[in-house]
Amino acid sequence: MSEKSFRTRRVAELVQAELSRLLIGEFQDSASGFLTVTRVEMTPDLLTARVFLSVFGTEDPGALLDRIDKSKGYIRRTLASRVKLKYNPQLFFALDPGPEHQERIDKLIEEAKRHGR
């Protein structure tokens, strides 16, 4: 593994840990459901971070995503104060389709088992 890809992965892990603490502390409440930062993908130049979120226990995860998106400046400033990097990355938030996809596969498997297939 090259030094550059190791550094990119390490910074992504650091950003993910801090964003998890920040988002759970500031944005998670009983109305918004259970929020998880599933992964962070950094560009090789470390200037952009794509943050994937998973939200359980709410009918409208997009509403929470909109709330987070509107607070992007605050989140970015807070991240900069907690993580000392040369450049503070631009943040792009998206819902992670992985958990919902996995849940659907699990339901299909259970249904197939019940029908004896």
C-alpha positions, 0 to 999 in steps of 0.5 A: 500500500502506498504512503499516499493511500495509507494517509488518505485512509487514515485521515478518512478514519479520523474524520469519520470518528470526529464527525460521528461524535459531532453529529450524534451529539448535535443532531441525533434526537428521538425524533430524528432516529438513530444516526451513524456515520458509516464511512468517509471517502477522502479524495487523494488531495484530502480537500474533499470528504464524502460522508455516508450516513445511515439513519434508522428509526425515522420515516424521513431520513432525508429531513435529517440529511437536509438539517445536516446539510444546512449546518455544513458550515458549522460542522466544517468549522467544528471539525477543523477545531477538533482535527488538525489538518493542513486543509479543512476538507469540503464536506458532502453528505449522502445517505448510505444505501448499504444498510437498507439494501442489506435489510431488504436482502435479509427479508428476501432470504427469510421469505424464501426460507418460509416458502421452502425454496 
